[in-house]
Amino acid sequence: MVRQCGGRLPQATASAVVSPMSDCRAWSPTPVRTTGATPVRRFPTLRGVAWGKKAKIEQQRIAVRTHINQEENDIFPKLRDNFSDEQQKQIATEFKTAKSKLQDQMTAS
């Protein structure tokens, strides 16, 4: 069993073992036998959303944050070093235009 607390992803470490005193919900990736020979898989829900979906949402949030950090730390300094202020403004305007078009297409479909 692994522990899931505070919106963080569970870590498969010895410290993540759920103690009887834990106030966190537990999730088991393997079927849990309850009665007889019929395995029953238990997936607790957190505020109406299944734990598996919450984990996927959290993974996407982490991926987006990583991408943003990469842009801020790698790409933006290179743009500042290699382009004049006027070129940077032009690139920013073109980016905003393209982003707006994509958002309009996404809302239309």
N, C-alpha and C positions, 0 to 999 in steps of 0.2 A: 504494500500500500504506500502511496506517496501523498504528501500533503499539498494542499492548494490554499494559499492564504493571500488576502489583500490584492487580488488581481494578478499575482505573479504566476509564472509557469512553474509547475512542480519540477524539482530537481531530483534525479534518481541517485541520491546519495544516502549514506547512513543517517545523516542528520534529518532527512526528510521522512523518516519513519514516523507514522502517526502514533503518538502516545495516547493512553487512555484519558489523560488530562487535557488533551489538545482541544481547542475550541474551533479548529479548522475542519472543513469537510474533507473526506478521504475519497480517493478514486482508485480503483483496482483495474489494471489493464487486462487482467485475466478473468475468466468466468468464476463466479463465487457460487459454490454449491450450498443450497439452502436445505432442501429436503429431497430425499431419494437420489436418483441418478441424473436428475434434470439440472444442467447448469443454468444459472440465472446471472445475467450481467447487470450490474447496478451502475447507473450513471446519475449521480445526484445533480439536481439543477440548482443554479445560483441565480436568484432573482428572475426566474422564468426562462432563463436561457440555459440550454444543456452545457455541461462542463466542456465537452469536446468543441463546441462552437466557440465558447469563451477562449479556449486555448488557441484556436485558429485565428480569432480576432486579435489576440495578444501577439501572436507570431507576426501577423500582418503589420500591427502597430510598430513592433520592433524593427521589421524590415524597412518600413517607411522612414522611421527615425534614423536608422543607419544610413539610408540613402541621403537624407537631408544633411546629416553630419558630414558625409563624404563630400557633398557639393560644397558645403560651407568651408571645409578644411582643405580641400584639394583644388576644386575647379575655380571658385571665386578668386583666390589669390593669383592663380595663373591668368585669369581674365584681366585682373587689375594690372598685373605686371606686363602683359603683352598688348594691351589695347589702350588707346587714348580715351579721355573722358567722353569725347563725342562718339567714338565707336562703341563704348560701353553703353551709352544712352540708346544708341541705335539698336544694339543687340537686345537690350531690355525691352524696348518697344516692340520689336519683332517677336520676342518671346511672349509678351503679354497678349499680343494679337493672336498668335498661334494657340495659346492656352485658352483664350476666350472662345475661339472657334471650336476647339475640342470640347469644352464645357457645354457649348450650345448644342453640339451634335449628341452628346451624352444625354442631355435633358430631353432632346427631341425623340430619342429612341426608347 
